[in-house]
Amino acid sequence: MNSVDNYDIIVAGAGLSGMLAATVAARAGKRVLMLDRNTEEEVGKKTVWGWTCGDAVAGSHIDFVTRKLGVSFGFPELDRRVDGVYAISPDLKTRFMFEGVGFTLDRPEFETKLLQIARKTDVEYISQFDISGPVLDGKKVVGVHGRDRNKEEKEFHAKIVIDALGVSTVLRRNLPENPYIERTVDIDDIESTGRYIYEFDLDHADLKYYDPDNALIHLNNEIAPGGYGWVFPKSGNRINIGLGVQKRSLDIRNAKMKRSDNLQTLIDNYVKWNPALKNLKVFNKNNNGKGIWSVSVRRQMESLVYDGYMGAGDSMVMPNPISAGGIGPALISGILAGENAVRAVEENDTSVKGLWKYNLDYNQAYGKRTAGMEVFRIYLQSLNNDVLNYGMKTFLTTKEASDITLGLIPELSLASKFKMVLKGATNLRAFSNLVYVVGKMKEFNSLYDAYPKTPEEFAPFKKTVTTIIEDAKERFKPNPV
Ligand SMILES: Cc1cc2nc3c(=O)[nH]c(=O)nc-3n(C[C@H](O)[C@H](O)[C@H](O)COP(=O)(O)OP(=O)(O)OC[C@H]3O[C@@H](n4cnc5c(N)ncnc54)[C@H](O)[C@@H]3O)c2cc1C
C-alpha cells in the first residue's frame, strides 16, 4: 500500500461542506488534500442517483458564503428565486407562510462553481478516490485510507481529517468508541426521501398545488407519513417534486390502511395527486431527473470534533429537524470547520481540546436551536391528519409556527387558545402536548446557550440532551393515521 504523509488537513468529500472547508483552509496557506469518489465532471454528486435534493436554500445561507468568502452567486447555479415557503395542512384549508427569500439551486452547477472557487487555491484535489475508513494512531484519527481510480489501496496522513462524506459517511461510522460522537443514528431520525425534476405544463392555476413564486410543502400523513411532500418551482417550466417519509410511520400507515406502499409508489402517487400539473416529462440534464436518498432530521451530533477529526454537513446529521434543509448547515459548517482547522494547525493542537472552538462556533451560527426543533418534529410525527388540520387552524398563528421552524420560542397566548381548543379530548391532549413541547424547546435553548466551553464539561451536557430527547420519543409515538 502507498502511504503519503505531511498534509495539514485532509478534507474527505467534495460536496458542499467539503469544498468550502478545503477552500477556506487552502486560502490560509495550509497544505490541503481533498478526496472524493466522483469524477471531476460530476463533482458533488451524492450517489449513483445524482445530486438528489429538493434544491431549496434560504437566501441568508447563500449570503453567509458570500460574506465569508467574498464570492457571489447568480444564474445558473441559483436557478430560481422564491419569496418564501407555504406549509399547507392535509385538508388544504390552512397554510402558514414562512417569509424569506430563498432559491432553488441547480445543484450540479452550484457544486461546479464551488469547485472553481476551490481550484483558485492550492488545494490538492484527487477525484475518483473511494474512501474506506479512517487511519488511526491509537485512538487518534491521523488520516484516511481507500482505493484510487486504479483500485489501488492508498493511505493519506494529516494532522486533521475533516469528514464531509455526507449522511452515509464511512469515517464517522468507523471512529473508535468515544464519548463525543456517536457512530450510528436512530433509524427513526432518518427520512427516506426522493424526488423528480420535471418539465410540465400547467393544467390550471391553483396556488395550493403549484406556486411559481413560493416553495410549497404538503403536510399529509397518508401521502407522506412522518414527513411531507414538496413542490418547489425551478426555472422555466420545471419543478422539483418529491417527498420524505419516516420508515416507522410508513409501516404503521400501511398496516392501518391495508396498503403496501413504498417510497417510490408514494412519490408517484403524490405526483398524480397534483391536479395543477400535466404533461410531465423527467428533465434529465446531468442524469439528475430522478433519485432517492436519505436525510437525517435530528439535532447535529452533540460534539462535531474528536481527536484529529472534525465533521461538517450531513456526516454530522446537521439538516434542520423540521424542514430537513441541510444545504444551509452544510455551507455554514464547511466554512467554520475550515477556519477552525486552520487555527488548530497553527496552534499545534489537533486534539479534541484544540478543535473544541468549532463546536462553539457552529452552535452559535446555527446549531443551538436544532435540539428544540427535534422535539417539535417528534411531536409533529405523533399527529394524524385530523389533528394536524385542527391544530394548524387553531393552535398556532403563522407567526408562532414560523418562530418554531426558526427554533425560536413562540409565546402561546394560552388563555385565548384554550377557549378555541375545547373540542374533543384528542385535540385537547394535542394542545397540552404542544405546550409541553414548547417548554422543552425553551429548556433546550437555555441548555445550548450554555454549550460546554471545554470537553471536560461535555459529559453532563450530553446526558441531559439525550435524556430529554429519549423522554420525548417515549411520550410521542409515531401515529400517522
Ligand atoms: C431527496 C432529498 C431532498 C433534499 N432537499 C433539500 C432541500 O430542499 N433543501 C436543503 O437545504 N436540503 C435538502 N436536502 C439535504 C441536502 O441535500 C444535504 O443536506 C446536503 O447535500 C449536504 O451536503 P454535504 O456536503 O454535507 O454532503 P453531500 O452533498 O452528501 O456530499 C458528500 C460528498 O462525499 C462524497 N463521498 C461520500 N462517500 C464517499 C466515499 N466513501 N469516498 C469518497 N467520497 C465519498 C460524495 O461523492 C459527495 O461528493 C435533501 C436531501 C435529500 C436526500
The ligand as an ORCA input file, in Angstrom:
! r2SCAN-3c Opt
* xyz 0 1
  C     -34.366     13.909     -1.516
  C     -33.656     14.963     -0.705
  C     -34.154     16.249     -0.694
  C     -33.486     17.259      0.000
  N     -33.969     18.523     -0.099
  C     -33.290     19.535      0.469
  C     -33.714     20.877      0.271
  O     -34.652     21.196     -0.486
  N     -33.020     21.866      0.905
  C     -31.948     21.585      1.694
  O     -31.383     22.528      2.278
  N     -31.509     20.332      1.872
  C     -32.133     19.295      1.263
  N     -31.655     18.018      1.390
  C     -30.402     17.798      2.145
  C     -29.161     18.271      1.362
  O     -29.193     17.756      0.069
  C     -27.892     17.847      2.101
  O     -28.017     18.291      3.432
  C     -26.585     18.385      1.512
  O     -26.319     17.874      0.249
  C     -25.415     18.021      2.448
  O     -24.186     18.392      1.897
  P     -22.834     17.668      2.345
  O     -21.738     18.414      1.714
  O     -22.816     17.507      3.811
  O     -22.922     16.167      1.793
  P     -23.166     15.614      0.326
  O     -23.839     16.608     -0.518
  O     -23.839     14.290      0.512
  O     -21.675     15.376     -0.247
  C     -20.900     14.276      0.160
  C     -19.755     14.066     -0.811
  O     -18.937     12.998     -0.297
  C     -18.656     12.059     -1.329
  N     -18.480     10.727     -0.724
  C     -19.351     10.057      0.059
  N     -18.838      8.880      0.448
  C     -17.592      8.796     -0.107
  C     -16.535      7.836     -0.033
  N     -16.665      6.686      0.657
  N     -15.379      8.095     -0.675
  C     -15.223      9.250     -1.373
  N     -16.181     10.202     -1.487
  C     -17.353      9.977     -0.852
  C     -19.875     12.132     -2.251
  O     -19.494     11.687     -3.547
  C     -20.193     13.630     -2.213
  O     -19.452     14.328     -3.172
  C     -32.307     16.967      0.737
  C     -31.814     15.671      0.754
  C     -32.465     14.671      0.043
  C     -31.903     13.284      0.039
*
